[in-house]
Amino acid sequence: MIKREFFDPKNREEWLRLRGKYSERGWLGGSDIATVIDANPWKSALELFYEMVGLSPRKHVLNERMVWGTEAEEMIGRMYQYYDMATGDLVANYEAGRKVNTIRNVNAIVTNDKYPYMFANIDKLLPDINGIGEIKNIDGFVLKAYEEKIPLVLFDKCPVGLPPGYYAQLEQYMLLFEKPVGRFIMNVDGNELKVVEVEADSVFQNYLAENAIDFGTRVEVGQKIVNNQSYTEEQKHQLLSEIEPQVTDQDTYNKFRTQQLL
């Protein structure tokens, strides 16, 4: 069963509280799942694990770039209505006042009983294609960095030029909402709309679901260890090290361990 918990999109504190209700239990949002499968270049699964068990602070810092991105979402969504998927142009339809795509807000945290330890806070629903819309305000150089095909077999269906973390995010959203298709609606460099369509990939989605269960279970066990007053701090860290997620990048592991000791 798909469940929705609605929130006021203008109330950031309400959104953080509702999101925290799940993340504090080890459940994973779209950016979290990308971290867990090593598709987030800014954070490792190891860091996320220790944040969720309560030994590292989890920050929700709002910066100016995020504010601009949030405020631009509605404008980007409005312009998408004029976007011609065949030509990649919106000007002709915009001048004619001709809307060719439908889009609507959700403003809810979504879960699905079939897939524990996962939740979604999607940007838009696209009723005319029965799909999910994920809006991105992005710099062109970021897309350019991913122009070559992703070398990993895991991301073989990730469109060329799309960051794999974004791909994982949208696949999770389609899985939870049980939708067959999704679109990235991207404002590139503030002056170009680019739309990339992605189909649901059941193999990849199953991989995400399995990783969410594995990671969420580790967090639950870890939280019990941290909250057990009979353990010394040294014992807690030892027990946690035995269940922490594996990190393939040794430099990332060493960096995190060094930060823990500071």
LINGI-V996365 format. One record per pair of residues at least 4 apart in sequence whose C-alpha atoms are under 7 Angstrom apart, sorted by the first residue. I is the first residue (numbers start at 1). J is the second residue. D is the distance in whole Angstrom. If there is no record, write none. Layout:
i:I j:J d:D
i:I j:J d:D
This chain:
i:1 j:112 d:5
i:1 j:113 d:5
i:2 j:110 d:7
i:2 j:111 d:6
i:2 j:112 d:4
i:2 j:113 d:7
i:2 j:177 d:7
i:3 j:110 d:6
i:3 j:111 d:5
i:3 j:112 d:6
i:4 j:108 d:6
i:4 j:109 d:6
i:4 j:110 d:5
i:4 j:111 d:7
i:5 j:108 d:5
i:5 j:109 d:5
i:5 j:110 d:7
i:6 j:107 d:6
i:6 j:108 d:4
i:6 j:109 d:6
i:7 j:14 d:7
i:7 j:15 d:6
i:7 j:107 d:6
i:7 j:108 d:6
i:8 j:107 d:7
i:9 j:107 d:6
i:11 j:15 d:7
i:12 j:16 d:6
i:13 j:17 d:6
i:14 j:18 d:6
i:15 j:19 d:6
i:16 j:20 d:6
i:17 j:21 d:6
i:19 j:23 d:6
i:20 j:24 d:6
i:22 j:26 d:7
i:22 j:27 d:5
i:23 j:27 d:5
i:23 j:28 d:6
i:24 j:52 d:6
i:25 j:220 d:7
i:26 j:52 d:6
i:26 j:117 d:7
i:26 j:216 d:5
i:26 j:219 d:5
i:26 j:220 d:7
i:27 j:117 d:4
i:27 j:118 d:5
i:27 j:119 d:7
i:27 j:216 d:6
i:28 j:32 d:5
i:28 j:33 d:6
i:28 j:117 d:6
i:28 j:118 d:5
i:28 j:119 d:6
i:28 j:212 d:7
i:29 j:33 d:6
i:29 j:118 d:6
i:29 j:119 d:5
i:29 j:120 d:5
i:30 j:34 d:7
i:30 j:120 d:6
i:30 j:169 d:4
i:30 j:172 d:7
i:31 j:35 d:6
i:31 j:169 d:6
i:32 j:36 d:6
i:33 j:37 d:6
i:33 j:169 d:7
i:34 j:38 d:6
i:34 j:39 d:5
i:34 j:40 d:6
i:34 j:165 d:5
i:34 j:168 d:6
i:34 j:169 d:6
i:35 j:39 d:6
i:35 j:40 d:5
i:35 j:43 d:6
i:35 j:44 d:6
i:35 j:45 d:5
i:36 j:45 d:5
i:38 j:44 d:6
i:38 j:45 d:7
i:39 j:164 d:6
i:39 j:165 d:5
i:40 j:165 d:6
i:43 j:47 d:7
i:44 j:48 d:6
i:45 j:49 d:6
i:45 j:245 d:7
i:46 j:50 d:6
i:46 j:244 d:7
i:46 j:245 d:6
i:46 j:247 d:7
i:47 j:51 d:6
i:48 j:52 d:6
i:49 j:53 d:6
i:49 j:219 d:6
i:49 j:244 d:7
i:50 j:54 d:6
i:50 j:55 d:5
i:50 j:56 d:5
i:51 j:55 d:6
i:51 j:56 d:4
i:51 j:57 d:6
i:51 j:58 d:6
i:52 j:219 d:7
i:53 j:219 d:6
i:53 j:222 d:6
i:53 j:223 d:5
i:62 j:66 d:6
i:63 j:67 d:6
i:64 j:68 d:6
i:65 j:69 d:6
i:66 j:70 d:6
i:67 j:71 d:6
i:68 j:72 d:6
i:69 j:73 d:6
i:69 j:137 d:6
i:72 j:76 d:6
i:73 j:77 d:6
i:73 j:135 d:7
i:74 j:78 d:6
i:75 j:79 d:6
i:76 j:80 d:6
i:76 j:187 d:7
i:77 j:81 d:7
i:79 j:83 d:7
i:80 j:101 d:7
i:81 j:99 d:5
i:81 j:100 d:6
i:81 j:101 d:4
i:81 j:102 d:6
i:82 j:90 d:5
i:82 j:93 d:5
i:82 j:94 d:6
i:82 j:98 d:6
i:82 j:99 d:5
i:82 j:100 d:6
i:82 j:101 d:7
i:83 j:88 d:7
i:83 j:89 d:6
i:83 j:90 d:4
i:83 j:100 d:7
i:84 j:88 d:5
i:84 j:89 d:5
i:84 j:90 d:6
i:90 j:94 d:6
i:91 j:95 d:6
i:92 j:96 d:6
i:93 j:97 d:6
i:93 j:98 d:5
i:93 j:99 d:7
i:94 j:98 d:6
i:101 j:128 d:7
i:102 j:126 d:6
i:102 j:127 d:6
i:102 j:128 d:6
i:103 j:124 d:6
i:103 j:125 d:6
i:103 j:126 d:5
i:103 j:127 d:7
i:104 j:124 d:6
i:104 j:125 d:5
i:104 j:126 d:7
i:105 j:123 d:7
i:105 j:124 d:5
i:105 j:125 d:6
i:106 j:123 d:7
i:106 j:124 d:6
i:106 j:125 d:7
i:108 j:121 d:6
i:109 j:119 d:7
i:109 j:120 d:6
i:109 j:121 d:5
i:110 j:119 d:6
i:110 j:120 d:5
i:110 j:121 d:6
i:111 j:118 d:7
i:111 j:119 d:5
i:111 j:120 d:7
i:111 j:176 d:6
i:112 j:176 d:5
i:115 j:209 d:6
i:116 j:213 d:7
i:117 j:212 d:6
i:117 j:213 d:6
i:117 j:216 d:6
i:118 j:212 d:7
i:120 j:173 d:6
i:122 j:134 d:7
i:122 j:173 d:7
i:123 j:133 d:6
i:123 j:134 d:5
i:123 j:135 d:6
i:124 j:132 d:6
i:124 j:133 d:5
i:124 j:134 d:6
i:125 j:131 d:6
i:125 j:132 d:5
i:125 j:133 d:6
i:126 j:130 d:6
i:126 j:131 d:5
i:126 j:132 d:6
i:126 j:133 d:6
i:127 j:131 d:6
i:130 j:179 d:6
i:131 j:179 d:5
i:131 j:180 d:6
i:131 j:181 d:5
i:131 j:182 d:5
i:132 j:174 d:7
i:132 j:181 d:7
i:132 j:182 d:4
i:132 j:183 d:6
i:133 j:182 d:6
i:133 j:183 d:5
i:133 j:184 d:6
i:133 j:185 d:7
i:134 j:183 d:6
i:134 j:184 d:5
i:134 j:185 d:6
i:135 j:184 d:6
i:135 j:185 d:5
i:135 j:186 d:6
i:136 j:185 d:6
i:136 j:186 d:5
i:136 j:187 d:6
i:137 j:186 d:6
i:137 j:187 d:5
i:137 j:188 d:6
i:138 j:186 d:7
i:138 j:187 d:6
i:138 j:188 d:5
i:138 j:189 d:6
i:139 j:188 d:5
i:139 j:189 d:5
i:140 j:144 d:6
i:140 j:188 d:6
i:140 j:189 d:6
i:141 j:145 d:6
i:143 j:147 d:7
i:143 j:161 d:5
i:143 j:162 d:6
i:144 j:161 d:6
i:146 j:160 d:7
i:146 j:161 d:4
i:146 j:162 d:6
i:146 j:163 d:6
i:147 j:160 d:5
i:147 j:161 d:4
i:148 j:160 d:6
i:148 j:161 d:7
i:149 j:160 d:5
i:150 j:155 d:6
i:150 j:156 d:7
i:152 j:156 d:7
i:155 j:164 d:7
i:158 j:162 d:7
i:158 j:164 d:7
i:158 j:167 d:6
i:163 j:167 d:7
i:164 j:168 d:6
i:165 j:169 d:6
i:166 j:170 d:6
i:167 j:171 d:6
i:168 j:172 d:6
i:169 j:173 d:6
i:170 j:174 d:6
i:170 j:182 d:7
i:171 j:175 d:6
i:171 j:200 d:6
i:171 j:205 d:6
i:172 j:176 d:6
i:172 j:205 d:7
i:173 j:177 d:6
i:174 j:178 d:6
i:174 j:179 d:5
i:174 j:180 d:7
i:174 j:181 d:7
i:174 j:182 d:7
i:174 j:200 d:7
i:175 j:179 d:7
i:175 j:205 d:7
i:180 j:199 d:6
i:180 j:200 d:5
i:181 j:198 d:6
i:181 j:199 d:4
i:181 j:200 d:6
i:182 j:197 d:6
i:182 j:198 d:5
i:182 j:199 d:6
i:183 j:195 d:6
i:183 j:196 d:5
i:183 j:197 d:4
i:183 j:198 d:6
i:184 j:195 d:5
i:184 j:196 d:5
i:184 j:197 d:6
i:185 j:194 d:6
i:185 j:195 d:5
i:185 j:196 d:7
i:186 j:193 d:6
i:186 j:194 d:5
i:186 j:195 d:6
i:187 j:191 d:7
i:187 j:192 d:6
i:187 j:193 d:5
i:187 j:194 d:6
i:188 j:192 d:5
i:188 j:193 d:6
i:188 j:194 d:7
i:201 j:205 d:6
i:202 j:206 d:6
i:203 j:207 d:6
i:204 j:208 d:6
i:205 j:209 d:6
i:206 j:210 d:6
i:207 j:211 d:6
i:208 j:212 d:6
i:209 j:213 d:6
i:210 j:214 d:6
i:211 j:215 d:6
i:212 j:216 d:6
i:213 j:217 d:6
i:214 j:218 d:6
i:215 j:219 d:6
i:216 j:220 d:6
i:217 j:221 d:6
i:218 j:222 d:6
i:218 j:243 d:6
i:218 j:244 d:7
i:219 j:223 d:6
i:220 j:224 d:6
i:221 j:225 d:6
i:222 j:226 d:6
i:222 j:240 d:6
i:223 j:227 d:6
i:224 j:228 d:6
i:225 j:236 d:6
i:226 j:236 d:6
i:231 j:235 d:6
i:231 j:236 d:6
i:232 j:236 d:6
i:233 j:237 d:6
i:234 j:238 d:6
i:235 j:239 d:6
i:236 j:240 d:6
i:237 j:241 d:6
i:238 j:242 d:7
i:239 j:243 d:7
i:240 j:244 d:6
i:247 j:253 d:6
i:249 j:253 d:6
i:250 j:254 d:6
i:251 j:255 d:6
i:252 j:256 d:6
i:253 j:257 d:6
i:254 j:258 d:6
i:255 j:259 d:6
i:256 j:260 d:6
i:257 j:261 d:7
i:258 j:262 d:7
